Amino acid sequence: KPKARIESQNRHSLSVNSTATFRCIVHGNPEPQLR
């Protein structure tokens, strides 16, 4: 079922993008807003 594969790939890329964005925010701000 190709549709299921595409959905799983989208979830994976979303997870990676969220992690990359989170790391960028943490490294970019001396004091992270998340406390």
Distance bins in CASP14 RR format, pairs under 12 A and 6 or more apart:
PFRMAT RR
TARGET T0000
AUTHOR 0000-0000-0000
RMODE 2
METHOD distances of the structure
MODEL  1
1 7 0 0 0 0 1 0 0 0 0 0 0
1 8 0 0 0 0 0 1 0 0 0 0 0
2 8 0 0 0 0 0 1 0 0 0 0 0
2 9 0 0 0 0 0 1 0 0 0 0 0
3 9 0 0 0 0 0 1 0 0 0 0 0
3 10 0 0 0 0 0 1 0 0 0 0 0
4 10 0 0 0 0 0 1 0 0 0 0 0
4 11 0 0 0 0 0 1 0 0 0 0 0
5 11 0 0 0 0 0 1 0 0 0 0 0
5 12 0 0 0 0 0 1 0 0 0 0 0
6 12 0 0 0 0 0 1 0 0 0 0 0
6 13 0 0 0 0 0 1 0 0 0 0 0
7 13 0 0 0 0 0 1 0 0 0 0 0
7 14 0 0 0 0 0 1 0 0 0 0 0
8 14 0 0 0 0 0 1 0 0 0 0 0
8 15 0 0 0 0 0 1 0 0 0 0 0
9 15 0 0 0 0 0 1 0 0 0 0 0
9 16 0 0 0 0 0 1 0 0 0 0 0
10 16 0 0 0 0 0 1 0 0 0 0 0
10 17 0 0 0 0 0 1 0 0 0 0 0
11 17 0 0 0 0 0 1 0 0 0 0 0
11 18 0 0 0 0 0 1 0 0 0 0 0
12 18 0 0 0 0 0 1 0 0 0 0 0
12 19 0 0 0 0 0 1 0 0 0 0 0
13 19 0 0 0 0 0 1 0 0 0 0 0
13 20 0 0 0 0 0 1 0 0 0 0 0
14 20 0 0 0 0 0 1 0 0 0 0 0
14 21 0 0 0 0 0 1 0 0 0 0 0
15 21 0 0 0 0 0 1 0 0 0 0 0
15 22 0 0 0 0 0 1 0 0 0 0 0
16 22 0 0 0 0 0 1 0 0 0 0 0
16 23 0 0 0 0 0 1 0 0 0 0 0
17 23 0 0 0 0 0 1 0 0 0 0 0
17 24 0 0 0 0 0 1 0 0 0 0 0
18 24 0 0 0 0 0 1 0 0 0 0 0
18 25 0 0 0 0 0 1 0 0 0 0 0
19 25 0 0 0 0 0 1 0 0 0 0 0
19 26 0 0 0 0 0 1 0 0 0 0 0
20 26 0 0 0 0 0 1 0 0 0 0 0
20 27 0 0 0 0 0 1 0 0 0 0 0
21 27 0 0 0 0 0 1 0 0 0 0 0
21 28 0 0 0 0 0 1 0 0 0 0 0
22 28 0 0 0 0 0 1 0 0 0 0 0
22 29 0 0 0 0 0 1 0 0 0 0 0
22 32 0 0 0 0 1 0 0 0 0 0 0
22 33 0 0 0 0 0 1 0 0 0 0 0
22 34 0 0 0 0 1 0 0 0 0 0 0
23 29 0 0 0 0 0 1 0 0 0 0 0
23 32 0 0 0 0 0 1 0 0 0 0 0
24 32 0 0 0 0 0 1 0 0 0 0 0
25 31 0 0 0 0 0 1 0 0 0 0 0
25 32 1 0 0 1 0 0 0 0 0 0 0
25 33 1 0 0 1 0 0 0 0 0 0 0
25 34 0 0 0 0 1 0 0 0 0 0 0
26 32 1 0 1 0 0 0 0 0 0 0 0
26 33 0 0 0 0 1 0 0 0 0 0 0
26 34 0 0 0 0 1 0 0 0 0 0 0
26 35 0 0 0 0 0 1 0 0 0 0 0
29 35 0 0 0 0 0 1 0 0 0 0 0
END
